[in-house]
């Protein structure tokens, strides 16, 4: 084991023995960490150790996460533990953002036959329209096979494409501008790396330590890029994940990703067992679920205390459900739980399963919203920067916003942000403050945003945040932000602009989302709505993945957990509900001594 040179974890942070071993080792590591084991904290402490032991030289740390909020949370945690002085030494990105940055930076190194135009369009709606147009040219019966073609484009390595798929790819690339998806960008990056070893060497010269979070959800295509760059190098690569939470197989997650990593990188394997998130009663239920997850069962232990509760509630219909759940949520809020510390989860279609609950909550003056369109957008660097500017325009001072903005301007100049420059920025913001009172249309909001973007300087923005450097992705982000922010202005028109910003960020509302969107998050209380066959409609074809999804939902809760079943759900196509198909899941709850069973 490597000596720690006097390094100690942050005061108040408890690490397991295997965590210390992983931190001190110079070998590649595969770490299996269960829910609440502190994966983000472990990575932050690892990075802190790397910084404190002066192992980087002029190189950087690369941290890759599956989701934008996970990447942002990790960077925030590293800065919180180690200060801003190391923020330039870490790139915390999603797979998509990392691969896009490589393609954009080395676009000339992409083989000409597969090279997109510099102004490529990365927009889902336009891509679907273009794909439909291309498929109509190549195939006769496009309606039947369109979805299968899209799945093949998203999952398959370009070199494995057949002739027809390469024709489709070529036509999408040949649009002016090219039409791309993130999966296509990943494929372009892989082609570029295989054909141009100079790009490979450039990446290796940039990064010394690589951390891969939520590794169980990595696709075969994404892994091929990581392997292409780092296999055979002397870089330390740490992959952290949990097979029990592998719920992205439908999106191409590699079922043997752990085995491949161990073989390719000769990694040590370590396990973290402690759950620092959930109350004792919730941990006991999680252990009981191991029996249906095809994993080794951990020895049960009785709860140390009775903190928290778990309830399985059977309703006759969703009107009963909405009334009772809304009242329970109000009770929690009245007891001091913040609305954004409570979540409503569903397996699918949260806007449908929570429809009546949202109405009842509104009647109780409780804001709730489906997070689908907000979640990733809020984590965009451009949006964070604009929100910070808007807050400073309105309030004149805000420590968090000023930190984001000063860090941005420091990075554009590669030096400190001087006092004189601060005064200039302050005067620019004061000039446009009066326009806040006149925003009633999207055009007026866009004028204000344009003035803020002039201060930010879009060219500098693209230089600091590589995900915006090429294509029209930044335009897409700004358009979505404008639409959603205007809605918040209308909803809060009699309140201060700081409330508008807080409302956009979801600080005063109860989040509603799918299980997949809840990955990596935690909440005081979780309401899982619709424990029914129709919600798990594909259970027969993917029983293990759906059981893992259920486990993810259970493990989001810190204190309270509520499940609902409705015999009749009136706002879906077939109202009558059953639980025969998911009986294996349901039986665990029925047989658990930790779950209260209630029939209304």
Phi, psi and omega per residue, in radians:
X1 nan 2.429 -3.141
X2 -1.223 2.405 3.062
X3 -1.136 2.569 -3.032
X4 -1.568 -0.014 3.080
X5 0.935 0.587 3.083
X6 1.485 -0.024 -3.136
X7 -1.189 2.459 3.034
X8 -2.340 2.612 3.096
X9 -1.139 2.842 3.119
X10 -0.954 2.454 -3.133
X11 -0.972 2.299 3.128
X12 1.628 -0.108 -3.139
X13 -1.724 2.108 3.112
X14 -1.735 2.233 3.127
X15 -2.070 2.486 3.055
X16 -1.258 2.837 -3.132
X17 -1.008 -0.740 -3.138
X18 -1.134 -0.502 3.089
X19 -1.163 -0.764 3.083
X20 -1.076 -0.734 3.131
X21 -1.056 -0.737 -3.130
X22 -1.151 -0.675 -3.123
X23 -1.155 -0.777 -3.037
X24 -1.398 -0.385 -3.071
X25 -1.249 2.553 3.053
X26 -1.684 0.020 3.133
X27 -1.531 2.848 3.008
X28 -1.151 2.574 -3.036
X29 -2.257 2.405 2.937
X30 -2.001 1.985 -3.032
X31 -1.986 2.080 3.023
X32 -1.605 2.062 -3.067
X33 -2.256 2.091 -3.115
X34 -1.284 3.118 -3.130
X35 -1.076 2.367 3.118
X36 1.316 0.144 -3.107
X37 -1.348 -0.140 3.102
X38 1.496 0.785 -3.127
X39 -1.070 -0.783 -3.135
X40 -1.101 -0.741 3.132
X41 -1.129 -0.721 3.118
X42 -1.037 -0.825 -3.137
X43 -1.112 -0.692 3.115
X44 -1.107 -0.712 3.115
X45 -1.196 -0.679 3.079
X46 -1.035 -0.819 -3.125
X47 -1.141 -0.668 3.074
X48 -1.054 -0.698 3.097
X49 -1.115 -0.742 3.118
X50 -1.060 -0.771 3.138
X51 -1.110 -0.830 -3.022
X52 -1.203 -0.452 -3.107
X53 -1.635 0.140 3.056
X54 0.940 0.779 -3.087
X55 -1.621 -0.141 -3.019
X56 -1.485 -0.596 -2.972
X57 1.125 -2.212 3.112
X58 -1.689 0.087 -3.116
X59 -1.552 3.140 -3.014
X60 -2.230 2.966 3.000
X61 -1.739 2.348 3.049
X62 -1.943 2.075 3.088
X63 -2.022 2.114 -3.089
X64 -2.004 2.231 3.099
X65 -2.086 2.871 -3.125
X66 -1.421 -0.566 -3.067
X67 -2.078 2.673 -3.140
X68 -1.080 -0.745 -3.103
X69 -1.177 -0.545 3.076
X70 -1.157 -0.735 3.110
X71 -1.099 -0.741 3.133
X72 -1.176 -0.746 -3.141
X73 -1.089 -0.689 3.140
X74 -1.142 -0.790 3.122
X75 -1.072 -0.765 3.122
X76 -1.063 -0.700 -3.129
X77 -1.175 -0.710 3.115
X78 -1.084 -0.778 3.134
X79 -1.141 -0.709 3.122
X80 -1.069 -0.693 -3.091
X81 -1.428 -0.515 -2.974
X82 -2.144 -0.118 -3.141
X83 1.520 2.930 -3.098
X84 -1.232 -0.265 -3.010
X85 -1.083 -0.378 -3.122
X86 -1.839 0.099 -3.023
X87 -1.086 -0.533 3.122
X88 -1.344 -0.204 -3.077
X89 -1.653 0.080 3.130
X90 -2.330 2.310 2.982
X91 -1.883 1.899 3.114
X92 -1.841 1.871 -2.958
X93 -2.362 2.834 2.914
X94 -1.429 2.886 3.026
X95 -0.950 -0.824 -3.092
X96 -1.030 -0.798 -3.107
X97 -1.159 -0.686 3.138
X98 -1.127 -0.841 -3.111
X99 -1.169 -0.646 3.098
X100 -1.119 -0.705 -3.141
X101 -1.113 -0.653 3.109
X102 -1.168 -0.804 -3.131
X103 -1.094 -0.771 -3.122
X104 -1.110 -0.723 -3.076
X105 -1.226 -0.630 -3.049
X106 -2.064 0.612 -3.043
X107 -1.003 -0.613 3.136
X108 -1.155 -0.307 3.118
X109 -1.498 -0.055 3.103
X110 -1.352 2.337 3.088
X111 -0.912 2.364 -2.989
X112 -0.970 -0.659 -3.083
X113 -1.135 -0.384 -3.115
X114 -2.081 0.220 -3.057
X115 -1.505 2.139 3.076
X116 -1.337 2.879 3.053
X117 -1.220 2.724 -3.108
X118 -1.120 -0.532 -3.099
X119 -1.680 0.549 -3.084
X120 -0.917 2.674 -3.140
X121 -1.789 2.205 3.118
X122 -2.021 1.338 -3.064
X123 -2.442 2.191 -3.012
X124 -1.105 -0.742 -3.111
X125 -1.113 -0.855 -3.134
X126 -1.141 -0.600 3.124
X127 -1.133 -0.777 -3.138
X128 -1.062 -0.716 3.121
X129 -1.118 -0.754 -3.128
X130 -1.193 -0.696 3.118
X131 -1.101 -0.725 3.095
X132 -1.042 -0.759 3.130
X133 -1.081 -0.762 -3.131
X134 -1.167 -0.774 -3.115
X135 -1.097 -0.637 3.093
X136 -1.072 -0.540 3.131
X137 -1.365 -0.592 -3.025
X138 -1.589 -0.633 -3.089
X139 -2.138 2.737 3.125
X140 -1.466 -0.811 -3.009
X141 -1.769 1.150 -2.951
X142 -1.190 -0.539 -3.068
X143 -1.087 -0.614 -3.092
X144 -1.285 -0.681 -2.958
X145 -1.823 -0.040 -3.048
X146 -1.004 -0.842 -3.114
X147 -1.119 -0.646 3.114
X148 -1.160 -0.642 3.106
X149 -1.134 -0.756 3.132
X150 -1.080 -0.758 3.123
X151 -1.077 -0.691 3.141
X152 -1.162 -0.706 3.109
X153 -1.108 -0.640 -3.073
X154 -1.337 -0.529 -2.970
X155 -1.804 -0.444 -2.903
X156 -1.695 2.472 3.042
X157 -1.225 2.402 -3.025
X158 -0.926 -0.707 -3.096
X159 -1.128 -0.304 3.123
X160 -1.653 -0.022 3.113
X161 -1.141 2.572 2.952
X162 -1.422 3.126 -3.089
X163 -1.047 -0.778 -3.093
X164 -1.087 -0.718 -3.122
X165 -1.222 -0.589 3.072
X166 -1.192 -0.567 3.053
X167 -1.136 -0.758 3.113
X168 -1.088 -0.824 3.113
X169 -0.959 -0.843 -3.087
X170 -1.050 -0.729 -3.128
X171 -1.187 -0.649 3.092
X172 -1.158 -0.671 3.095
X173 -1.180 -0.619 -3.032
X174 -1.408 -0.133 3.004
X175 -1.027 2.612 3.086
X176 -2.009 1.747 0.000
X177 -1.406 2.928 -3.139
X178 -1.090 2.640 3.074
X179 -1.904 2.152 -3.057
X180 -2.279 2.775 2.878
X181 -2.062 2.949 3.107
X182 -1.119 -0.576 3.098
X183 -1.152 -0.671 3.078
X184 -1.129 -0.687 3.098
X185 -1.076 -0.702 3.087
X186 -1.059 -0.742 3.115
X187 -1.134 -0.737 3.104
X188 -1.060 -0.746 3.134
X189 -1.082 -0.736 3.125
X190 -1.116 -0.761 3.097
X191 -1.053 -0.757 -3.132
X192 -1.080 -0.778 -3.129
X193 -1.145 -0.659 -3.125
X194 -1.263 -0.547 -3.087
X195 -1.620 -0.309 -3.016
X196 -2.311 1.542 -3.098
X197 -1.089 -0.347 3.104
X198 -1.110 -0.607 3.103
X199 -1.154 -0.768 3.082
X200 -0.942 -0.831 -3.100
X201 -1.155 -0.597 3.128
X202 -1.130 -0.708 3.115
X203 -1.176 -0.762 3.130
X204 -1.101 -0.546 3.124
X205 -1.320 -0.260 -3.095
X206 -1.603 -0.684 -2.989
X207 -2.045 2.447 3.099
X208 -1.908 -0.608 -3.135
X209 -2.170 2.397 -3.100
X210 -2.244 2.232 3.137
X211 -2.086 2.241 -3.110
X212 -2.021 1.953 -3.095
X213 -1.679 2.767 -3.117
X214 0.820 0.801 -2.972
X215 -1.100 -0.444 -3.091
X216 -1.123 -0.332 -3.109
X217 -1.685 0.065 3.140
X218 -1.147 2.339 3.124
X219 -1.454 2.846 3.098
X220 -1.041 -0.689 -3.126
X221 -1.147 -0.801 3.109
X222 -1.079 -0.738 -3.128
X223 -1.125 -0.619 3.123
X224 -1.053 -0.648 3.117
X225 -1.182 -0.816 3.118
X226 -1.021 -0.786 -3.131
X227 -1.131 -0.713 -3.133
X228 -1.041 -0.685 -3.096
X229 -1.366 -0.839 -2.852
X230 -1.864 -0.288 -3.128
X231 -1.107 2.318 3.138
X232 1.504 -0.105 3.093
X233 -1.514 3.082 3.118
X234 -1.771 0.294 3.141
X235 -1.273 2.590 3.051
X236 -1.562 2.098 -3.125
X237 -2.037 2.240 3.135
X238 -2.086 2.077 3.097
X239 -1.905 2.243 -3.107
X240 -2.148 2.267 3.137
X241 -2.928 -3.008 -3.098
X242 -2.686 1.997 -3.139
X243 -1.023 -0.511 -3.135
X244 -1.162 -0.303 -3.119
X245 -1.958 0.382 3.098
X246 -1.359 1.773 -3.067
X247 -2.225 0.285 -3.109
X248 -1.996 0.395 3.112
X249 -1.035 -0.643 3.120
X250 -1.048 -0.448 -3.128
X251 -1.733 0.196 3.056
X252 1.801 0.122 3.117
X253 -1.017 2.346 -3.081
X254 -1.330 2.107 -3.073
X255 -1.200 -0.315 -3.116
X256 -2.022 0.525 -3.002
X257 -1.141 -0.633 3.135
X258 -1.141 -0.778 3.138
X259 -1.089 -0.713 3.126
X260 -1.105 -0.750 -3.115
X261 -1.101 -0.796 3.139
X262 -1.040 -0.697 -3.112
X263 -1.254 -0.767 -3.036
X264 -1.329 -0.573 -3.030
X265 -2.009 0.126 3.067
X266 0.838 0.852 -2.987
X267 -1.488 2.663 2.896
X268 -1.312 2.613 3.118
X269 -2.013 2.284 -3.117
X270 -2.331 2.787 -3.061
X271 -2.307 2.337 3.050
X272 -1.987 2.165 -3.005
X273 -1.887 -0.522 -3.012
X274 -1.138 2.404 3.072
X275 -1.856 1.930 -3.107
X276 -1.631 0.018 -3.017
X277 -1.733 -0.930 -2.866
X278 -1.605 2.677 3.042
X279 -1.172 2.861 -3.048
X280 -1.020 -0.724 -3.094
X281 -1.142 -0.604 3.101
X282 -1.233 -0.666 3.101
X283 -1.096 -0.677 3.122
X284 -1.108 -0.705 3.091
X285 -1.146 -0.714 3.105
X286 -1.021 -0.710 3.120
X287 -1.118 -0.664 3.121
X288 -1.138 -0.522 -3.141
X289 -1.268 -0.304 3.119
X290 -0.991 -0.494 -3.082
X291 -1.105 -0.443 -3.140
X292 -1.834 0.057 -3.094
X293 -1.789 0.056 3.119
X294 1.036 0.697 3.054
X295 -2.220 2.826 -3.134
X296 -1.134 2.322 -3.092
X297 -1.329 2.320 3.056
X298 -1.470 2.479 -3.112
X299 -1.019 2.271 -3.140
X300 -1.242 2.628 2.969
X301 -2.464 2.528 -3.112
X302 -1.249 2.657 3.118
X303 -1.046 2.454 3.084
X304 -1.261 -0.573 3.114
X305 -2.500 3.062 -3.088
X306 -1.772 0.456 -3.118
X307 -1.145 2.263 3.110
X308 1.537 2.985 3.141
X309 -2.622 2.697 3.068
X310 -2.245 2.235 -3.130
X311 -2.311 2.427 2.987
X312 -1.957 2.010 -3.010
X313 -2.022 2.160 3.111
X314 -1.761 2.108 3.138
X315 -1.922 2.714 3.032
X316 -1.310 -0.620 -3.112
X317 -2.678 2.981 -3.072
X318 -1.400 -0.127 2.994
X319 -1.273 -0.761 3.027
X320 -1.020 -0.789 -3.118
X321 -1.009 -0.870 -3.057
X322 -1.127 -0.689 -3.132
X323 -1.140 -0.832 -3.081
X324 -1.226 -0.715 -3.129
X325 -1.161 -0.730 3.127
X326 -1.078 -0.721 3.117
X327 -1.127 -0.708 3.130
X328 -1.133 -0.707 3.112
X329 -1.098 -0.735 3.113
X330 -1.091 -0.685 3.103
X331 -1.057 -0.745 3.117
X332 -1.109 -0.774 -3.132
X333 -1.135 -0.743 3.112
X334 -1.086 -0.456 3.130
X335 -1.472 0.001 3.055
X336 1.898 0.028 3.101
X337 -1.408 2.224 3.130
X338 -1.178 2.487 3.124
X339 -0.949 -0.631 -3.113
X340 -1.390 0.059 3.010
X341 -1.735 0.077 3.089
X342 -2.070 2.419 -3.129
X343 -2.320 2.541 2.966
X344 -1.873 2.115 -3.134
X345 -1.955 2.601 2.986
X346 -2.474 2.762 3.112
X347 -1.180 -0.618 -3.126
X348 -2.697 2.953 3.022
X349 0.706 1.097 -3.114
X350 -1.068 -0.545 3.129
X351 -1.143 -0.439 3.099
X352 -1.518 -0.885 -3.070
X353 -1.160 -0.478 -3.134
X354 -1.824 0.166 -3.032
X355 -0.956 -0.953 -3.084
X356 -1.268 -0.531 3.092
X357 -1.124 -0.706 3.118
X358 -1.081 -0.672 3.112
X359 -1.123 -0.806 3.134
X360 -1.115 -0.685 3.103
X361 -1.117 -0.711 3.108
X362 -1.073 -0.664 3.098
X363 -1.117 -0.416 3.108
X364 -1.703 0.217 -3.137
X365 1.058 0.626 3.070
X366 -1.946 2.096 3.134
X367 -1.358 2.376 3.070
X368 -2.513 2.570 3.133
X369 -2.626 2.636 3.037
X370 -1.363 2.204 -2.973
X371 -1.497 -0.021 -2.991
X372 -0.853 -0.881 -3.042
X373 -1.467 -0.309 -3.075
X374 -1.566 -0.624 -2.838
X375 -1.006 -0.921 -3.123
X376 -1.301 -0.636 -3.090
X377 -1.067 -0.728 -3.103
X378 -1.060 -0.527 -3.109
X379 -1.481 -0.097 3.110
X380 -1.094 2.353 -3.140
X381 -1.035 -0.686 3.138
X382 -1.117 -0.693 3.139
X383 -1.204 -0.743 3.093
X384 -1.015 -0.713 -3.124
X385 -1.194 -0.777 3.128
X386 -1.130 -0.717 3.107
X387 -1.100 -0.691 3.084
X388 -1.087 -0.750 3.108
X389 -1.112 -0.758 -3.139
X390 -1.088 -0.700 3.130
X391 -1.149 -0.692 3.111
X392 -1.193 -0.663 3.092
X393 -1.045 -0.752 -3.066
X394 -1.313 -0.830 -3.002
X395 -1.688 -0.416 -3.079
X396 1.476 -0.388 3.099
X397 -2.719 2.495 3.056
X398 -2.968 2.011 -2.987
X399 -1.031 -0.816 -3.115
X400 -1.098 -0.779 3.140
X401 -1.147 -0.735 -3.127
X402 -1.120 -0.628 3.116
X403 -1.089 -0.766 3.132
X404 -1.096 -0.789 -3.040
X405 -1.273 -0.774 -3.138
X406 -1.125 -0.633 3.098
X407 -1.135 -0.686 3.122
X408 -1.095 -0.869 -3.104
X409 -1.174 -0.561 3.053
X410 -1.097 -0.713 -3.125
X411 -1.231 -0.501 3.104
X412 -1.241 -0.474 -3.087
X413 -1.811 -0.152 -3.114
X414 1.042 0.452 3.104
X415 -2.726 -3.129 -3.080
X416 -1.184 2.691 3.132
X417 -1.563 1.903 -2.958
X418 -1.275 2.818 3.128
X419 -1.075 -0.703 3.131
X420 -1.093 -0.709 3.119
X421 -1.165 -0.592 3.069
X422 -1.089 -0.730 -3.139
X423 -1.142 -0.700 3.121
X424 -1.106 -0.788 3.120
X425 -1.079 -0.754 -3.136
X426 -1.046 -0.742 -3.140
X427 -1.168 -0.621 3.100
X428 -1.125 -0.714 -3.123
X429 -1.212 -0.652 3.128
X430 -1.079 -0.632 -3.108
X431 -1.038 -0.574 -3.047
X432 -1.800 0.107 -3.081
X433 -1.089 -0.678 -3.097
X434 -1.078 -0.384 -3.093
X435 -1.274 -0.218 3.114
X436 -1.079 -0.607 -3.037
X437 -1.341 -0.155 -3.045
X438 -1.985 0.274 -3.132
X439 -1.497 1.872 3.106
X440 -2.254 -0.152 -3.121
X441 -2.361 2.867 3.104
X442 -1.134 -0.619 3.134
X443 -1.074 -0.751 3.127
X444 -1.136 -0.697 3.104
X445 -1.133 -0.732 -3.126
X446 -1.132 -0.582 3.079
X447 -1.114 -0.773 3.113
X448 -1.098 -0.787 3.140
X449 -1.109 -0.631 3.120
X450 -1.108 -0.684 3.117
X451 -1.174 -0.668 3.084
X452 -1.154 -0.679 3.129
X453 -1.172 -0.531 3.060
X454 -1.139 -0.697 3.104
X455 -1.164 -0.743 3.135
X456 -1.161 -0.647 -3.056
X457 1.273 1.807 -3.057
X458 -1.028 -0.636 3.125
X459 -1.108 -0.717 3.071
X460 -1.153 -0.673 3.118
X461 -1.022 -0.764 3.132
X462 -1.200 -0.499 3.115
X463 -1.301 -0.660 -3.114
X464 -1.333 -0.710 -3.096
X465 -1.979 1.764 -2.973
X466 -1.108 -0.376 -3.121
X467 -1.126 -0.293 -3.137
X468 -1.797 0.060 -2.933
X469 -1.201 -0.512 -3.127
X470 -2.313 2.825 3.067
X471 1.298 -2.916 -3.055
X472 -1.898 0.319 -3.069
X473 -1.072 -0.709 3.132
X474 -1.074 -0.729 3.109
X475 -1.047 -0.718 3.131
X476 -1.110 -0.768 3.133
X477 -1.081 -0.794 -3.110
X478 -1.157 -0.638 3.116
X479 -1.138 -0.785 3.123
X480 -1.125 -0.717 3.131
X481 -1.085 -0.776 -3.134
X482 -1.046 -0.779 -3.123
X483 -1.093 -0.848 -3.063
X484 -1.286 -0.628 -3.135
X485 -1.191 -0.611 3.097
X486 -1.108 -0.668 3.081
X487 -1.039 -0.710 3.132
X488 -1.182 -0.602 3.075
X489 -1.089 -0.786 -3.140
X490 -1.129 -0.714 -3.097
X491 -1.228 -0.433 -3.053
X492 -2.142 0.601 -2.987
X493 -1.164 -0.341 3.123
X494 -1.690 0.155 -3.089
X495 -2.048 2.961 3.132
X496 -1.177 2.787 -3.090
X497 -1.202 -0.438 3.069
X498 -1.139 -0.575 3.082
X499 -1.204 -0.640 3.085
X500 -1.041 -0.809 -3.134
X501 -1.136 -0.794 3.120
X502 -1.084 -0.655 3.105
X503 -1.141 -0.726 3.090
X504 -1.053 -0.681 -3.136
X505 -1.324 -0.142 3.119
X506 1.393 0.355 -3.066
X507 -1.261 -0.351 -3.098
X508 -2.062 0.269 -3.091
X509 -2.223 2.739 3.117
X510 -1.551 2.160 -3.090
X511 -1.379 2.513 3.071
X512 -2.228 2.235 -3.044
X513 -2.769 2.958 3.025
X514 -1.372 2.889 3.073
X515 -1.009 -0.749 -3.070
X516 -1.080 -0.627 3.120
X517 -1.288 -0.298 -3.106
X518 -1.530 -0.091 -3.114
X519 -0.936 2.299 3.092
X520 1.474 -0.079 -3.119
X521 -1.801 2.883 3.087
X522 -2.519 2.619 -3.052
X523 -2.495 2.613 3.074
X524 -1.010 -0.819 -3.102
X525 -2.360 2.380 -3.121
X526 -2.100 2.264 3.018
X527 -1.936 1.953 3.098
X528 -1.685 1.944 -3.035
X529 -1.708 2.257 3.017
X530 1.546 0.962 3.046
X531 -1.423 1.328 -2.960
X532 -2.466 2.744 -3.122
X533 -1.000 -0.723 -3.053
X534 -1.158 -0.510 3.088
X535 -1.259 -0.621 3.089
X536 -1.770 0.956 -2.948
X537 -1.107 -0.403 -3.099
X538 -1.843 0.367 -3.031
X539 -1.029 -0.681 -3.101
X540 -1.089 -0.573 -3.108
X541 -1.512 -0.412 -3.107
X542 -2.476 1.025 -3.063
X543 -1.045 -0.740 -3.089
X544 -1.170 -0.735 3.135
X545 -1.111 -0.706 3.132
X546 -1.207 -0.598 3.073
X547 -1.186 -0.642 3.066
X548 -1.146 -0.682 3.102
X549 -1.065 -0.737 3.092
X550 -1.068 -0.719 3.111
X551 -1.080 -0.704 3.094
X552 -1.052 -0.770 3.129
X553 -1.051 -0.807 -3.139
X554 -1.054 -0.707 -3.026
X555 -1.423 0.036 3.042
X556 -1.368 -0.347 -2.989
X557 -1.456 2.421 3.051
X558 -1.668 -0.579 -3.057
X559 -2.324 -0.928 -3.039
X560 -2.078 2.572 -3.110
X561 -2.515 2.228 -3.104
X562 -2.256 2.306 3.073
X563 -1.987 2.498 3.079
X564 -2.196 2.535 3.015
X565 -2.294 2.335 3.097
X566 -2.046 2.249 3.078
X567 -1.168 -0.512 -3.116
X568 -2.422 2.030 -3.131
X569 -1.969 1.795 -2.864
X570 -1.303 -0.291 -3.041
X571 -1.794 0.369 3.010
X572 -2.139 2.931 -2.971
X573 -0.993 -0.828 3.118
X574 -1.990 1.674 -2.995
X575 -1.057 -0.656 -3.085
X576 -1.163 2.237 -3.060
X577 -1.939 2.767 3.109
X578 -2.528 2.973 3.109
X579 -2.393 0.419 3.139
X580 -1.181 -0.734 -3.063
X581 -1.162 -0.685 -3.104
X582 -1.757 0.436 -3.074
X583 -0.990 -0.552 -3.138
X584 -1.074 -0.716 3.078
X585 -1.198 -0.834 -3.068
X586 -1.065 -0.641 -3.100
X587 -1.119 -0.625 3.113
X588 -1.046 -0.748 3.141
X589 -1.198 -0.745 -3.135
X590 -1.096 -0.627 -3.072
X591 -1.554 -0.119 -3.088
X592 -1.396 2.321 3.083
X593 -1.337 -0.158 -3.115
X594 -1.601 -0.152 -3.059
X595 -1.857 2.174 3.033
X596 -1.413 2.287 -3.141
X597 -1.820 2.198 -3.077
X598 -2.264 2.339 3.038
X599 -2.079 2.200 -3.102
X600 -1.720 nan nan
